[in-house]
Amino acid sequence: MSRRITLISLSEKKELKKIENLINIIEEKTCKVPYGIDDEKREEIDNLPYHFTIFATKKENQEKILKIAKTINVSEIQLKIEDIKIKEASQESYCLYLSIEENQEIKAL
């Protein structure tokens, strides 16, 4: 598998703590590292904050991504979750999808 760059969004510490408290209700180990990255040790190498993944691309696209990222100028964006679904992903895994209401800020981004 090739190395990759993933664009994520982060939340404020207060919101991250709320998410963490809810996730801690689950007795099984959870992990934010995607499948395909050292699948046998995902929980051990997990150092990601809780986040929303926006996209992922090959590491080879690093220069293009950095050029684009330097032009992004976004103020705070409000999101409204319309629906929640669990969908099958690769390698017998599943992803939780939050359907976000469209708005002008997201379209502009």
N, C-alpha and C positions, 0 to 999 in steps of 0.2 A: 504494500500500500504506500502511496506517495504521502509525503508530509503535506499538511494543509494549514490554511489560515481560516479562522472562523470569526465572523463579525458577530459580536454579542451586544446586548444592551444590559446595563446594570441598574439596579434599584438603589434607593436610599437605604442607609443602614437600618432605619426603623422598619421599612418594608421587608428587608432581608431577614430581620429577626422574626417578623410575623410568619414568613414562609418557613423559616427553619423550625419554629415551634410547631407548625402544622405537620411538616414532614417528619419530625421526631415521633409523631404518633405511630408511624409505620414501624413495626418491630424488625422487619427485614432490613438488611443493609441497602442503602440507596446510593446512587452514583450519578454524577453529572458529566462523566467522561463518555464520549460517544463510543458505540461499538466500532470495532476495527482498530482501536488504539489499545494495544496490549490487553486483549479481552480477558486473559486469565488474571490480570492484576489491576483491573479498572478501579476497584474500590481503594486499593492501596495507593494509587498514584493520583487520586482525585484531589485536586487543589483548586478547582474552579469555584467561583462564587455562584449562588443561584442567579440565573440569568435567562434571557430570551435569546435564542439563536436566530439571527437574521439571515445569514447564509454562510456557506463554507466554500472554499475554492482551493486549488492546488497551490502549494508554496511557490511554485514557479511564477505565479501571478503577483508576487509581492510588490514589485515596483509599480505596476498598474494600480494595485489596491492602495498603496501609500499615496500615490498622486491623487486619486479620487478622494481619499479620506481627508486630505488637506483642504479640499474645497467644501467639505460639509460644514454647514453652520446652522445648527438646529437649536431652537429654544425648547423649552419643556413641551412634551407631547402628552396629551391626555388620551388614555386608551379605555374603551368600554368593551368588556368581554361579552359577546353575544351568545356563544355556545362553547361547550367543552366536549371533546371527543377523544377516544383512545383509538389509534389506528395502528395496524400492523406495519412494522418497519423491517429492516434486514436482520438476518441471523436470528430468527424467532424472537425478536424483541418488539416492543410496542412503544409508541410515542404518545404523550398527552398533547393534544392540539387545542389551543385557545383560539377561537374564532373572534377576531377583533373587528368592531364596527369601523367601516371606512370613514375617514375624515380628511380634510384638506391638508393637514400637517403631514400625515402619512403619505398621501399622494405626492406632495412636494418633495418628500425625502426620496 
